[in-house]
Amino acid sequence: MDIRSQMLPAAEAAARIVQGIPEARLDDPTPCPGWDVRDVVNHLILWNARGGTAARKLPTTGPGEDHDFTAEPHWADRFAEQARDTALAWADPSAWEGATSLTGNKEGMPAEFIAGIVFGECVVHGWDLAVATGRDPAFPPQVVQAAWEQIVPTAEVSREYGAFGPEVPVPEDAPLLDRVLGLSGRDPHWAP
């Protein structure tokens, strides 16, 4: 399962999850240690937007990590539009060629690796936000399969860069989403 075909469904799933977050739950805890729902939403919005810029191989612009997107009007709907735009940017075959960057680093990294980060953010942080607000993420099975195939070869590198926490042991016969979460350092049975 190639993540290329699943970028848009993953983005749409993340957008649906974000649009379903009640304002009253923005201060609730999440599976990300030290981050509340607002923190995860802001992180997802920022890096998803940078993912669109990276797909187009444009310079990084816009707010930084300290920006509170949730203080802006219609932030959830704006994220839905942005997530779709980012996924569509990755639909261009040239987005996958050469190197690009989420941070503006001139050397960048292989575009395929960057695309995997953008895709993984939709799935993993989408799950974080869904469970933090008491909902089922309801990812399409093809998205979960693509996430598994993308995360297995990149988990250790992601851990080295601090994007993932230590692996959480999950039985081999557990649902595939649980195994994705465990590999990314999440406890699939986390509850607020």
FIMARKOL-599839 format. One record per residue (C-alpha): residue in three letters; chain; x, y, z. Coordinates in steps of 0.25 Angstrom, whole numbers, plus 5000, padded with zeros to 4 digits. Example, Ala and Ser with C-alpha at 12.3 -4.5 7.8 and 13.67 -1.06 7.14 Angstrom:
(rec "ala", "A", (5049, 4982, 5031))
(rec "ser", "A", (5055, 4996, 5029))
//
This chain:
(rec "met", "A", (5000, 5000, 5000))
(rec "asp", "A", (5007, 5013, 4995))
(rec "ile", "A", (5004, 5025, 5004))
(rec "arg", "A", (5003, 5033, 4991))
(rec "ser", "A", (4989, 5028, 4989))
(rec "gln", "A", (4986, 5030, 5004))
(rec "met", "A", (4990, 5044, 5006))
(rec "leu", "A", (4977, 5050, 5003))
(rec "pro", "A", (4969, 5040, 5011))
(rec "ala", "A", (4978, 5041, 5023))
(rec "ala", "A", (4977, 5057, 5022))
(rec "glu", "A", (4962, 5056, 5021))
(rec "ala", "A", (4961, 5047, 5034))
(rec "ala", "A", (4970, 5056, 5041))
(rec "ala", "A", (4962, 5068, 5037))
(rec "arg", "A", (4949, 5061, 5041))
(rec "ile", "A", (4955, 5058, 5055))
(rec "val", "A", (4960, 5072, 5057))
(rec "gln", "A", (4946, 5078, 5052))
(rec "gly", "A", (4940, 5069, 5063))
(rec "ile", "A", (4948, 5075, 5075))
(rec "pro", "A", (4939, 5083, 5084))
(rec "glu", "A", (4945, 5096, 5088))
(rec "ala", "A", (4943, 5092, 5103))
(rec "arg", "A", (4953, 5080, 5101))
(rec "leu", "A", (4965, 5088, 5096))
(rec "asp", "A", (4971, 5088, 5110))
(rec "asp", "A", (4969, 5073, 5112))
(rec "pro", "A", (4981, 5064, 5113))
(rec "thr", "A", (4986, 5055, 5101))
(rec "pro", "A", (4995, 5043, 5099))
(rec "cys", "A", (5006, 5052, 5096))
(rec "pro", "A", (5013, 5055, 5110))
(rec "gly", "A", (5012, 5069, 5114))
(rec "trp", "A", (5003, 5073, 5102))
(rec "asp", "A", (4988, 5076, 5103))
(rec "val", "A", (4979, 5076, 5091))
(rec "arg", "A", (4982, 5090, 5088))
(rec "asp", "A", (4997, 5087, 5087))
(rec "val", "A", (4994, 5075, 5078))
(rec "val", "A", (4985, 5083, 5069))
(rec "asn", "A", (4995, 5094, 5067))
(rec "his", "A", (5006, 5085, 5064))
(rec "leu", "A", (4998, 5077, 5054))
(rec "ile", "A", (4993, 5090, 5047))
(rec "leu", "A", (5007, 5096, 5047))
(rec "trp", "A", (5014, 5084, 5041))
(rec "asn", "A", (5003, 5080, 5032))
(rec "ala", "A", (5004, 5094, 5025))
(rec "arg", "A", (5019, 5092, 5025))
(rec "gly", "A", (5017, 5079, 5018))
(rec "gly", "A", (5009, 5086, 5007))
(rec "thr", "A", (5021, 5096, 5005))
(rec "ala", "A", (5031, 5084, 5005))
(rec "ala", "A", (5023, 5077, 4994))
(rec "arg", "A", (5024, 5090, 4986))
(rec "lys", "A", (5038, 5091, 4989))
(rec "leu", "A", (5036, 5106, 4994))
(rec "pro", "A", (5043, 5113, 5005))
(rec "thr", "A", (5037, 5112, 5019))
(rec "thr", "A", (5028, 5123, 5023))
(rec "gly", "A", (5017, 5127, 5033))
(rec "pro", "A", (5016, 5125, 5048))
(rec "gly", "A", (5025, 5117, 5057))
(rec "glu", "A", (5023, 5107, 5067))
(rec "asp", "A", (5019, 5117, 5078))
(rec "his", "A", (5006, 5121, 5069))
(rec "asp", "A", (4993, 5118, 5075))
(rec "phe", "A", (4984, 5114, 5063))
(rec "thr", "A", (4972, 5111, 5072))
(rec "ala", "A", (4971, 5126, 5075))
(rec "glu", "A", (4968, 5129, 5061))
(rec "pro", "A", (4953, 5128, 5056))
(rec "his", "A", (4949, 5116, 5048))
(rec "trp", "A", (4962, 5109, 5051))
(rec "ala", "A", (4957, 5095, 5050))
(rec "asp", "A", (4950, 5098, 5036))
(rec "arg", "A", (4963, 5105, 5032))
(rec "phe", "A", (4971, 5093, 5036))
(rec "ala", "A", (4962, 5084, 5027))
(rec "glu", "A", (4964, 5092, 5015))
(rec "gln", "A", (4979, 5093, 5018))
(rec "ala", "A", (4980, 5078, 5020))
(rec "arg", "A", (4973, 5075, 5007))
(rec "asp", "A", (4982, 5085, 5000))
(rec "thr", "A", (4995, 5079, 5006))
(rec "ala", "A", (4990, 5065, 5001))
(rec "leu", "A", (4987, 5070, 4987))
(rec "ala", "A", (5001, 5076, 4987))
(rec "trp", "A", (5007, 5062, 4989))
(rec "ala", "A", (4998, 5057, 4978))
(rec "asp", "A", (5008, 5064, 4968))
(rec "pro", "A", (5018, 5053, 4964))
(rec "ser", "A", (5029, 5064, 4965))
(rec "ala", "A", (5027, 5066, 4980))
(rec "trp", "A", (5033, 5052, 4982))
(rec "glu", "A", (5046, 5055, 4974))
(rec "gly", "A", (5059, 5060, 4980))
(rec "ala", "A", (5060, 5066, 4994))
(rec "thr", "A", (5051, 5076, 5001))
(rec "ser", "A", (5050, 5081, 5015))
(rec "leu", "A", (5039, 5084, 5026))
(rec "thr", "A", (5048, 5094, 5033))
(rec "gly", "A", (5055, 5102, 5022))
(rec "asn", "A", (5068, 5094, 5023))
(rec "lys", "A", (5074, 5096, 5009))
(rec "glu", "A", (5080, 5082, 5009))
(rec "gly", "A", (5066, 5075, 5012))
(rec "met", "A", (5063, 5061, 5013))
(rec "pro", "A", (5058, 5051, 5002))
(rec "ala", "A", (5044, 5056, 4998))
(rec "glu", "A", (5038, 5042, 5000))
(rec "phe", "A", (5043, 5042, 5015))
(rec "ile", "A", (5037, 5056, 5017))
(rec "ala", "A", (5024, 5051, 5011))
(rec "gly", "A", (5024, 5040, 5021))
(rec "ile", "A", (5025, 5050, 5032))
(rec "val", "A", (5013, 5058, 5027))
(rec "phe", "A", (5005, 5045, 5025))
(rec "gly", "A", (5009, 5040, 5039))
(rec "glu", "A", (5005, 5053, 5046))
(rec "cys", "A", (4991, 5051, 5041))
(rec "val", "A", (4990, 5037, 5046))
(rec "val", "A", (4997, 5038, 5059))
(rec "his", "A", (4993, 5052, 5063))
(rec "gly", "A", (4979, 5049, 5058))
(rec "trp", "A", (4978, 5037, 5067))
(rec "asp", "A", (4984, 5046, 5079))
(rec "leu", "A", (4973, 5056, 5077))
(rec "ala", "A", (4962, 5046, 5075))
(rec "val", "A", (4965, 5038, 5087))
(rec "ala", "A", (4968, 5050, 5096))
(rec "thr", "A", (4953, 5055, 5092))
(rec "gly", "A", (4947, 5042, 5094))
(rec "arg", "A", (4945, 5038, 5080))
(rec "asp", "A", (4948, 5027, 5070))
(rec "pro", "A", (4958, 5032, 5059))
(rec "ala", "A", (4951, 5023, 5049))
(rec "phe", "A", (4962, 5022, 5039))
(rec "pro", "A", (4960, 5015, 5026))
(rec "pro", "A", (4967, 5001, 5027))
(rec "gln", "A", (4975, 5005, 5015))
(rec "val", "A", (4981, 5017, 5022))
(rec "val", "A", (4984, 5009, 5034))
(rec "gln", "A", (4991, 4998, 5025))
(rec "ala", "A", (4999, 5010, 5018))
(rec "ala", "A", (5003, 5015, 5032))
(rec "trp", "A", (5008, 5002, 5036))
(rec "glu", "A", (5016, 5000, 5023))
(rec "gln", "A", (5022, 5014, 5025))
(rec "ile", "A", (5025, 5014, 5040))
(rec "val", "A", (5032, 5000, 5040))
(rec "pro", "A", (5045, 5005, 5033))
(rec "thr", "A", (5045, 5019, 5038))
(rec "ala", "A", (5042, 5017, 5053))
(rec "glu", "A", (5056, 5016, 5058))
(rec "val", "A", (5060, 5029, 5051))
(rec "ser", "A", (5048, 5036, 5056))
(rec "arg", "A", (5052, 5032, 5070))
(rec "glu", "A", (5066, 5037, 5068))
(rec "tyr", "A", (5060, 5051, 5064))
(rec "gly", "A", (5051, 5051, 5076))
(rec "ala", "A", (5038, 5050, 5067))
(rec "phe", "A", (5034, 5036, 5074))
(rec "gly", "A", (5036, 5032, 5088))
(rec "pro", "A", (5041, 5018, 5092))
(rec "glu", "A", (5033, 5007, 5086))
(rec "val", "A", (5021, 5002, 5094))
(rec "pro", "A", (5021, 4986, 5093))
(rec "val", "A", (5008, 4982, 5086))
(rec "pro", "A", (5004, 4967, 5083))
(rec "glu", "A", (5007, 4963, 5069))
(rec "asp", "A", (4992, 4959, 5067))
(rec "ala", "A", (4987, 4972, 5072))
(rec "pro", "A", (4979, 4981, 5062))
(rec "leu", "A", (4988, 4988, 5052))
(rec "leu", "A", (4985, 5002, 5057))
(rec "asp", "A", (4990, 4997, 5071))
(rec "arg", "A", (5003, 4992, 5065))
(rec "val", "A", (5005, 5005, 5058))
(rec "leu", "A", (5003, 5013, 5071))
(rec "gly", "A", (5012, 5004, 5079))
(rec "leu", "A", (5023, 5006, 5069))
(rec "ser", "A", (5021, 5021, 5069))
(rec "gly", "A", (5022, 5021, 5084))
(rec "arg", "A", (5008, 5021, 5088))
(rec "asp", "A", (5000, 5012, 5097))
(rec "pro", "A", (4988, 5008, 5089))
(rec "his", "A", (4980, 5007, 5102))
(rec "trp", "A", (4983, 5021, 5106))
(rec "ala", "A", (4971, 5028, 5113))
(rec "pro", "A", (4970, 5042, 5119))
//
